[in-house]
Each structure stands twice: as C-alpha cells, then as structure tokens.
Amino acid sequence: MTHRLDLDFIRAQFPSLTDSPTREWAHLENAGGSYVPSQVIDLITELFSHAKCQPSWDFGPSVLATEAMDRSRLVMAELFNAGLDEIHFGPSTSQNTYVLAHAFRAGWSEGDEIIVTNQDHEANSGVWRRLADTGIVVREWQADPVTGRLDVADVAVLINERTRLLAVTHASNVAASVNPIRELADMVHAVGGRIVVDGVSYAPHALVDVKALDCDVYLYSAYKTFGPHIGMMYTRADLLDEIAHQGHYFNAGISSTKLTPAGPDHAMIGAAAGIGDYFDAIHSHHFEATDTGRFARTSELFDLFAAHEESLVAPLLAFLRDRDGVRIVGAPEADHTIRAPTIAFASERHSSAEIYAALIDAKVSCGHGHFYAHRLVTALGLEPEDGVVRLSAVHYNTAVEIDRALEVLDATC
C-alpha cells in the first residue's frame, strides 16, 4: 500500500479522463463542476434502468429506488459527521437557499438583522439580501478591495444582539481563501444567531466535520464533488424546530420534506452514494484495510488529496506572484489551510477573455468572468463580464496539466 496518490489508478476511475474526446483536455474548471467517477455513473445507469419510478411503495423497482435514496442519505451523513435527519437533498444550492431563506424569515421580526458578505457566490447572498424588502436589516461584511479576503475584525463590529444570521462562504469560488468558520460560529452563537455556510467550493478539497465547525447549515453541491447534479444541505437537528415547514402541509413533521417543497430527483439522490463508493475504492487502494468508520477513512484520504493539490497549485501561484501586472485574488500561498486550490487572477497585459481564449486553444478547460461572485469581482474594481481567469484543480489533476496552463500563461500574462 502506498501513501502517495496513485494518479493512474485515480484517473482510471473517471471515463472523462480516459476516453476521447474529453481526455484530450486538461480539466482545470473543477470549481464549476468536477468530473464523475464510474462508481456514480454506474449507480445512475442502474437506477434509470431498473428503478426510475416513485419510491416508497412495495413493488420491486420502487423498493430499489427507496433503498438507494436511503443509502445516499446514510453515506452523506457519515461523510459530514451528521445525523440522518440533518441531511436534505434539493435541486441545487441556489434553490436550496431560496427555500431556506423563506423558512428562516417566518420566525423573524421586522428590524431583526442578518449579515451577508460581498465575497460569496450569489447563491448565499442574494436570497438573504432580498429579505430587506420584508423589513429585515441586511448588513454587509465587505472583503478587502485589493485581495478579496475577509477580515474577522470587520464582522465583529456588525454582530449585535439583533443579529439573527450570518451567511458566509467557507472558501470563495473566486478568492478561495479559507474563512475561520468555527470562530465565526462562536461569535454569532454568542448573541443567539445562526450561521449558514456555503461549502460548495471548499468541500471538494477537505472533509467537512459539521460538528467540529458547529455550523447551523452547511451548503453542498454534489456535482462539484464528483457526484450527480444535485444540491444538499446539512441542517443542525434543533434548527428544524425553529424554522417554518416549506413542504406540503400533510408532510409537516417529516424532517426530510421540511426544506423540500417539490419532489426531488430520486435517481440523482440515489446516485449520490457513489461519491462515498469512490472514496472507499481510492482508500482501499492506498491504505491497509481498517474497521474505522467512513468519516475516519475518508479523512485519511483527504490528507493525501490536500498534499497533492498543494503541489499542483504551488508553481502556478509562484509564476503569477512573480509576473508584473498580474493580480491574484485571495491568498498568494498554496497552503490548503489558507486557500483552496482555485486560482483566480487578472492581468494588465491582456484581458481575461484573451487569456481564456489562449488556454482554450491549448485545450485547457477553464473559464473567465465573475463566476456568480458578481459583487466580489465588482468590489475588486474589475469589469464583471471580463472578470478574472479561473484555474481550479482537484486531486485527479496532474503536474503535466498545470505545465500546459503555465506555458500558455507565460505567453499571455
């Protein structure tokens, strides 16, 4: 057994990395959506082939659908160190937060306060800001206009006895800097408030222990984390007693429907367990067999992922730091405790669109613009549509792929 990542074995799990035409691309747009391993694809095929029907009945295909969905709930609960009743699936994070905002608002009074940031993806910003139209006071925690980073000292002066909620990203999908969630949770809980954490851009790179973070809500998108295109929320168990039921009235009291007003995509939920199956396969290949639980096993695996991802983005960050006229958003270090391996930058030499076009010509998958962090890119003084170039790595990427991107950047930045 080896405790260094076997990239050949890992990449063999992903048809997109081994089959034409996708294998020709260096996929560095993982922050917009990761590739999917065969463990997930096989479950999707199985469920659409044999269990594409309404679950919760006693006929065979329905039983298969029910068992698959129940298994996914169990697997995701184990991966987040959460209880079964604390896991909720929905169409996407944007739609999940829309429902969540309505659920929270019912228990608040006019004049109550919430705090949002201008660093977040709009999914964890816009829905809360709209509550200003209903009498809620919305306060903004502003990122540094040069680096895009948040300073905890700035939010400390915003939190007071009327604060009901803080909505903040674990790691921005543009700035990528890791925010101190446990410290923030302690601050807002001290005044009786709640914290909603957008972990969509952080969770692909680190195992999330919601109990250690002491967060009230943790937002997760499976399609950014090697799974199907669905969203998921962890909600602390006692929170469900506080917020208003959003599902059908006759389902009131059923925790799994409280924040799911419409029928979820049953097959995609069932396929989410493939994320855990993939992690198990990679762990078995790299470590001796163990009877420890899923969370402990996967934690070992993510330590390997983090070390590899740091080694990938370190030369990229070093190049950009040393390039005149190039501006890195977020921390300039590769340390995974400081930033996720998502690198956003802008150059004075060429527009982001021009750099993007050159990368695409070299078959480097990437993007440019504001990436739904429109407020952050604007606050940085950049034109949002051109915005930043973003290159984002995960554990299946290789140094050769980074070198391909660097060759292009050397000619354009």
C-alpha positions as CSV (number, residue, x, y, z in Angstrom):
1,M,0.0,0.0,0.0
2,T,1.2,3.5,-0.8
3,H,0.5,6.7,1.0
4,R,1.2,8.8,-2.1
5,L,-1.6,9.3,-4.6
6,D,-1.6,6.7,-7.4
7,L,-2.8,9.1,-10.1
8,D,-3.0,6.4,-12.7
9,F,-5.4,4.4,-10.5
10,I,-7.4,7.5,-9.6
11,R,-7.8,8.7,-13.2
12,A,-8.8,5.3,-14.3
13,Q,-12.0,5.7,-12.2
14,F,-13.1,8.6,-14.4
15,P,-14.2,7.9,-18.0
16,S,-13.9,11.6,-18.8
17,L,-10.1,11.4,-18.0
18,T,-9.6,8.2,-20.0
19,D,-11.9,8.3,-23.0
20,S,-11.8,10.6,-26.1
21,P,-12.5,13.4,-26.6
22,T,-12.6,14.6,-23.0
23,R,-9.2,13.0,-22.2
24,E,-7.6,15.5,-24.5
25,W,-8.4,18.4,-22.2
26,A,-6.6,19.4,-19.1
27,H,-9.7,19.9,-16.9
28,L,-8.9,22.9,-14.7
29,E,-12.5,24.2,-14.4
30,N,-13.3,21.9,-11.5
31,A,-14.7,24.7,-9.4
32,G,-17.5,24.9,-11.9
33,G,-18.1,21.1,-11.9
34,S,-15.9,18.1,-11.3
35,Y,-15.8,15.0,-13.5
36,V,-17.7,12.0,-12.3
37,P,-16.2,8.6,-11.4
38,S,-17.6,5.3,-12.7
39,Q,-19.0,4.5,-9.2
40,V,-21.5,7.3,-9.6
41,I,-22.1,6.7,-13.3
42,D,-22.9,3.0,-12.6
43,L,-25.5,3.9,-10.0
44,I,-27.1,6.4,-12.3
45,T,-27.3,3.8,-15.1
46,E,-28.7,1.2,-12.6
47,L,-31.4,3.5,-11.2
48,F,-32.5,4.8,-14.6
49,S,-32.6,1.3,-15.9
50,H,-34.3,-0.5,-13.1
51,A,-35.7,2.0,-10.5
52,K,-36.9,5.1,-12.4
53,C,-40.3,5.2,-10.6
54,Q,-41.9,6.7,-7.5
55,P,-40.2,5.4,-4.3
56,S,-41.8,4.4,-1.0
57,W,-44.1,1.7,-2.5
58,D,-43.8,-2.1,-2.1
59,F,-43.3,-3.1,-5.7
60,G,-39.8,-4.2,-6.7
61,P,-38.5,-1.1,-8.7
62,S,-39.9,1.2,-6.0
63,V,-38.1,-0.7,-3.3
64,L,-34.9,-0.4,-5.2
65,A,-35.4,3.4,-5.5
66,T,-36.2,3.8,-1.8
67,E,-33.2,1.8,-0.7
68,A,-30.9,3.7,-3.0
69,M,-32.1,7.1,-1.7
70,D,-31.9,5.9,1.9
71,R,-28.3,4.7,1.3
72,S,-27.3,8.0,-0.1
73,R,-28.7,9.8,2.9
74,L,-26.7,7.5,5.2
75,V,-23.4,7.9,3.2
76,M,-23.6,11.7,3.1
77,A,-24.4,11.8,6.8
78,E,-21.3,9.7,7.5
79,L,-19.2,11.9,5.3
80,F,-20.3,15.1,7.2
81,N,-20.3,13.6,10.7
82,A,-24.0,14.4,10.8
83,G,-27.3,12.6,11.7
84,L,-29.6,11.1,9.1
85,D,-32.3,13.7,9.9
86,E,-29.8,16.5,9.3
87,I,-29.3,15.7,5.6
88,H,-31.6,17.3,3.0
89,F,-31.3,17.0,-0.8
90,G,-32.6,19.5,-3.3
91,P,-32.2,20.6,-6.9
92,S,-29.3,23.0,-6.4
93,T,-27.7,25.2,-3.8
94,S,-29.3,28.3,-5.3
95,Q,-32.7,26.8,-4.9
96,N,-32.0,25.3,-1.5
97,T,-31.0,28.7,-0.1
98,Y,-34.1,30.3,-1.6
99,V,-36.3,27.8,0.3
100,L,-34.1,28.2,3.4
101,A,-34.5,32.0,3.4
102,H,-38.3,31.6,3.4
103,A,-38.1,29.1,6.2
104,F,-36.0,31.4,8.4
105,R,-37.9,34.6,7.7
106,A,-41.1,33.2,9.1
107,G,-39.5,33.2,12.6
108,W,-38.0,36.7,12.5
109,S,-39.4,40.1,13.2
110,E,-39.2,43.4,11.4
111,G,-35.9,45.1,12.4
112,D,-34.1,41.8,13.0
113,E,-30.6,41.8,11.4
114,I,-28.7,39.5,9.2
115,I,-25.1,39.7,7.9
116,V,-24.0,38.8,4.3
117,T,-20.7,39.2,2.6
118,N,-19.7,40.5,-0.8
119,Q,-17.3,37.6,-1.2
120,D,-19.9,34.9,-1.5
121,H,-21.3,33.2,-4.6
122,E,-24.7,34.8,-5.2
123,A,-26.4,31.7,-4.0
124,N,-25.6,32.5,-0.4
125,S,-26.0,36.3,-0.8
126,G,-28.9,37.4,-3.0
127,V,-31.6,35.4,-1.3
128,W,-30.8,36.9,2.1
129,R,-30.4,40.4,0.7
130,R,-33.9,40.2,-0.7
131,L,-35.3,39.9,2.8
132,A,-34.6,43.7,3.2
133,D,-37.9,44.1,1.3
134,T,-39.7,42.4,4.2
135,G,-38.3,44.6,7.0
136,I,-35.1,42.7,7.8
137,V,-32.0,44.8,8.2
138,V,-29.2,43.5,6.0
139,R,-25.6,44.3,6.9
140,E,-22.7,43.6,4.5
141,W,-19.3,42.2,5.6
142,Q,-17.0,43.6,2.9
143,A,-14.0,41.9,1.5
144,D,-10.7,43.7,1.1
145,P,-11.0,45.5,-2.3
146,V,-7.4,44.6,-3.2
147,T,-7.1,41.0,-2.1
148,G,-10.7,39.9,-1.9
149,R,-10.2,38.4,1.6
150,L,-12.4,38.8,4.6
151,D,-11.2,40.1,8.0
152,V,-12.9,38.8,11.1
153,A,-12.4,42.1,12.8
154,D,-14.7,43.7,10.3
155,V,-17.6,41.4,11.1
156,A,-17.1,41.6,14.9
157,V,-18.4,45.2,14.8
158,L,-21.5,44.1,12.8
159,I,-22.7,41.4,15.2
160,N,-25.0,42.5,17.9
161,E,-28.0,41.3,20.0
162,R,-30.3,41.7,17.0
163,T,-28.2,39.5,14.7
164,R,-30.2,36.5,13.6
165,L,-28.0,35.0,11.0
166,L,-24.6,35.2,9.3
167,A,-24.3,33.9,5.8
168,V,-20.7,33.3,4.8
169,T,-18.7,31.1,2.4
170,H,-16.2,28.5,3.7
171,A,-14.0,29.3,0.8
172,S,-15.0,31.7,-2.0
173,N,-15.2,30.3,-5.5
174,V,-13.0,33.2,-6.6
175,A,-10.9,34.4,-3.7
176,A,-10.6,30.8,-2.4
177,S,-9.3,31.9,1.0
178,V,-10.5,29.6,3.8
179,N,-12.6,31.5,6.3
180,P,-12.5,30.6,10.0
181,I,-16.0,29.0,10.3
182,R,-15.7,27.8,13.9
183,E,-14.6,31.2,15.1
184,L,-17.4,32.9,13.3
185,A,-19.9,30.3,14.6
186,D,-18.8,31.0,18.1
187,M,-19.2,34.8,17.6
188,V,-22.7,34.6,16.1
189,H,-24.0,31.9,18.5
190,A,-22.9,34.1,21.5
191,V,-25.7,36.5,20.5
192,G,-28.2,33.8,19.8
193,G,-27.8,33.9,16.0
194,R,-27.3,31.2,13.4
195,I,-24.6,30.7,10.7
196,V,-25.2,29.4,7.2
197,V,-22.0,28.3,5.5
198,D,-21.6,27.9,1.7
199,G,-19.2,25.0,1.5
200,V,-19.6,24.3,-2.3
201,S,-16.1,25.5,-3.2
202,Y,-14.4,24.1,-0.1
203,A,-15.9,20.6,0.2
204,P,-14.1,19.1,-2.9
205,H,-10.8,19.7,-1.1
206,A,-11.3,18.9,2.6
207,L,-13.5,16.6,4.6
208,V,-16.2,18.7,6.4
209,D,-16.9,17.9,10.1
210,V,-20.1,19.9,10.7
211,K,-20.0,19.1,14.4
212,A,-16.4,20.5,14.8
213,L,-17.4,23.6,12.8
214,D,-20.6,24.0,15.0
215,C,-22.4,25.4,12.0
216,D,-26.2,25.5,11.7
217,V,-26.4,25.0,8.0
218,Y,-23.8,23.7,5.5
219,L,-24.4,24.0,1.8
220,Y,-23.0,21.4,-0.6
221,S,-23.3,20.7,-4.3
222,A,-22.6,17.1,-5.2
223,Y,-21.7,18.0,-8.8
224,K,-18.7,20.0,-7.6
225,T,-17.6,17.0,-5.5
226,F,-17.5,14.1,-8.0
227,G,-21.3,13.4,-7.9
228,P,-24.6,14.0,-9.7
229,H,-26.0,17.4,-10.4
230,I,-28.0,18.0,-7.1
231,G,-27.6,20.1,-4.1
232,M,-27.5,19.1,-0.4
233,M,-27.9,20.8,2.9
234,Y,-26.8,19.8,6.4
235,T,-29.1,21.5,8.9
236,R,-28.5,21.2,12.7
237,A,-31.2,19.0,14.2
238,D,-32.5,21.6,16.6
239,L,-32.8,24.2,13.8
240,L,-35.7,22.2,12.2
241,D,-37.8,23.1,15.3
242,E,-37.1,26.8,14.7
243,I,-37.8,27.3,11.0
244,A,-41.1,27.1,9.1
245,H,-42.1,24.0,7.2
246,Q,-41.8,24.6,3.4
247,G,-43.1,21.3,2.1
248,H,-46.7,20.1,1.6
249,Y,-48.8,20.7,4.7
250,F,-49.6,17.0,5.2
251,N,-45.9,16.2,5.4
252,A,-45.3,18.6,8.3
253,G,-43.3,16.9,10.9
254,I,-41.3,14.8,8.4
255,S,-37.7,16.2,8.6
256,S,-36.7,15.1,5.1
257,T,-39.5,17.2,3.5
258,K,-39.3,20.3,5.6
259,L,-37.0,22.1,3.2
260,T,-38.0,20.2,0.1
261,P,-41.2,21.7,-1.3
262,A,-41.1,19.8,-4.5
263,G,-40.4,16.2,-5.4
264,P,-36.6,15.7,-5.6
265,D,-34.7,13.9,-8.4
266,H,-34.9,10.4,-6.9
267,A,-32.4,8.8,-9.2
268,M,-29.8,11.5,-8.7
269,I,-30.2,11.3,-5.0
270,G,-29.7,7.5,-5.1
271,A,-26.5,8.0,-7.2
272,A,-25.0,10.4,-4.6
273,A,-23.9,7.3,-2.6
274,G,-21.4,6.7,-5.4
275,I,-19.3,9.6,-4.0
276,G,-18.7,7.5,-0.9
277,D,-18.1,4.4,-3.0
278,Y,-15.5,6.2,-5.0
279,F,-13.7,7.4,-1.8
280,D,-13.8,3.8,-0.5
281,A,-12.2,2.5,-3.6
282,I,-9.4,5.0,-3.5
283,H,-8.9,4.5,0.2
284,S,-8.7,0.7,-0.2
285,H,-6.0,1.2,-2.9
286,H,-3.9,3.5,-0.8
287,F,-4.3,2.2,2.8
288,E,-4.5,-1.1,4.7
289,A,-7.9,-2.4,5.4
290,T,-9.4,-0.9,8.6
291,D,-12.6,-1.2,10.6
292,T,-12.7,2.5,11.3
293,G,-15.8,4.4,10.2
294,R,-16.3,6.1,6.9
295,F,-15.5,9.6,8.2
296,A,-12.1,8.5,9.6
297,R,-11.2,6.6,6.4
298,T,-12.1,9.5,4.2
299,S,-10.3,11.9,6.4
300,E,-7.1,10.0,5.8
301,L,-7.8,10.2,2.1
302,F,-8.3,13.9,2.0
303,D,-5.0,14.4,3.7
304,L,-3.4,12.9,0.6
305,F,-5.6,14.9,-1.6
306,A,-4.6,18.2,0.1
307,A,-0.9,17.5,-0.2
308,H,-1.2,16.7,-3.9
309,E,-3.4,19.7,-4.6
310,E,-0.9,22.0,-2.9
311,S,1.9,20.6,-5.0
312,L,-0.2,21.3,-8.1
313,V,-1.0,24.9,-7.5
314,A,2.2,26.0,-5.8
315,P,4.1,26.5,-9.2
316,L,1.1,28.2,-10.7
317,L,0.9,30.7,-7.8
318,A,4.6,31.2,-7.8
319,F,4.5,32.1,-11.5
320,L,1.6,34.5,-11.1
321,R,3.2,36.2,-8.0
322,D,6.4,36.9,-9.9
323,R,4.6,38.2,-13.0
324,D,4.5,42.0,-13.3
325,G,1.0,43.3,-13.8
326,V,-0.8,40.1,-12.6
327,R,-3.2,40.3,-9.7
328,I,-4.0,37.2,-7.7
329,V,-7.3,37.2,-5.9
330,G,-7.1,35.8,-2.4
331,A,-4.1,34.5,-0.5
332,P,-0.9,34.0,-2.6
333,E,0.1,30.8,-0.7
334,A,-0.7,27.3,-1.7
335,D,-1.2,26.1,1.9
336,H,-4.5,24.2,1.9
337,T,-5.3,25.6,5.4
338,I,-5.2,29.1,3.9
339,R,-6.7,28.7,0.5
340,A,-8.5,26.1,-1.7
341,P,-6.7,25.2,-5.0
342,T,-8.8,27.6,-7.0
343,I,-6.7,30.3,-8.6
344,A,-8.4,33.5,-9.9
345,F,-6.3,36.3,-11.4
346,A,-6.3,39.2,-13.8
347,S,-3.6,40.7,-15.9
348,E,-2.8,44.2,-17.1
349,R,-1.2,42.8,-20.3
350,H,-4.2,41.0,-21.7
351,S,-7.9,40.9,-20.9
352,S,-9.2,37.8,-19.1
353,A,-11.1,36.9,-22.2
354,E,-8.0,36.9,-24.3
355,I,-6.1,34.7,-21.8
356,Y,-9.1,32.4,-21.6
357,A,-9.2,32.0,-25.3
358,A,-5.5,31.1,-25.4
359,L,-6.0,28.5,-22.7
360,I,-8.9,27.0,-24.6
361,D,-6.9,26.8,-27.8
362,A,-4.3,24.8,-25.8
363,K,-7.2,22.5,-24.6
364,V,-7.1,23.7,-21.0
365,S,-10.6,23.7,-19.6
366,C,-11.2,26.9,-17.7
367,G,-13.4,30.0,-17.5
368,H,-13.4,33.7,-17.1
369,G,-15.8,36.3,-15.8
370,H,-17.4,36.7,-12.4
371,F,-18.5,33.1,-11.7
372,Y,-21.6,34.3,-9.9
373,A,-19.4,36.2,-7.4
374,H,-20.5,39.4,-9.2
375,R,-20.4,41.5,-6.1
376,L,-16.8,40.4,-5.3
377,V,-15.4,41.0,-8.8
378,T,-17.1,44.4,-8.9
379,A,-15.7,45.3,-5.4
380,L,-12.2,44.4,-6.7
381,G,-12.6,47.1,-9.4
382,L,-12.9,44.7,-12.3
383,E,-15.4,44.7,-15.1
384,P,-17.5,41.6,-14.2
385,E,-18.1,40.2,-17.6
386,D,-14.4,40.1,-18.4
387,G,-13.6,39.5,-14.7
388,V,-10.9,37.1,-13.7
389,V,-9.4,33.9,-15.3
390,R,-10.0,30.9,-13.0
391,L,-8.0,27.7,-12.9
392,S,-9.1,25.2,-10.4
393,A,-7.5,21.8,-9.6
394,V,-8.6,18.8,-7.7
395,H,-6.9,15.6,-6.7
396,Y,-7.1,13.9,-10.1
397,N,-5.2,16.6,-11.9
398,T,-1.6,16.2,-12.8
399,A,1.5,18.4,-12.9
400,V,1.6,17.9,-16.7
401,E,-1.8,19.6,-16.9
402,I,-0.6,22.5,-14.8
403,D,2.5,22.8,-17.0
404,R,0.3,23.1,-20.1
405,A,-1.5,26.0,-18.5
406,L,1.7,27.6,-17.4
407,E,3.1,27.5,-21.0
408,V,0.1,29.5,-22.2
409,L,0.2,32.0,-19.3
410,D,3.9,32.6,-20.0
411,A,2.9,33.9,-23.4
412,T,-0.2,35.9,-22.3
413,C,0.3,37.3,-18.8
